[in-house]
């Protein structure tokens, strides 16, 4: 694994998360993956993390994509960005999807209550 001032990808991620005082869950939700996967990455237990996940982690932790790619052992040029197809949809974690669903359920319940008041 390449290093950029750190012992590797895991140490880079741990340091960034610690510096921002974020929990594994916070980072996972923002990055669109599971807390367990973030933990495995921090412990250097993943051989080839997906560039999509690295891009999400970069956004979540404010780290440059090319640095994460290099720390994970990929070739990366400064200024490189993850390739996304036009119109591609950002992926969300299961926890985020549950939060969205619960919010929609609350909104529907509120609308039903308002309609019942008018009747």
Protein Blocks (a to p, Z undefined) as FASTA:
>chain_A
ZZehiabjklmmmmmmmmnopafklmmmmnopafklmmmmmnopafbacfklmmmmmmmn
opafklmmmmnopacdehiacdddehiacdddfklmmmmmmmmmmmmmmmmmmmmmmZZ
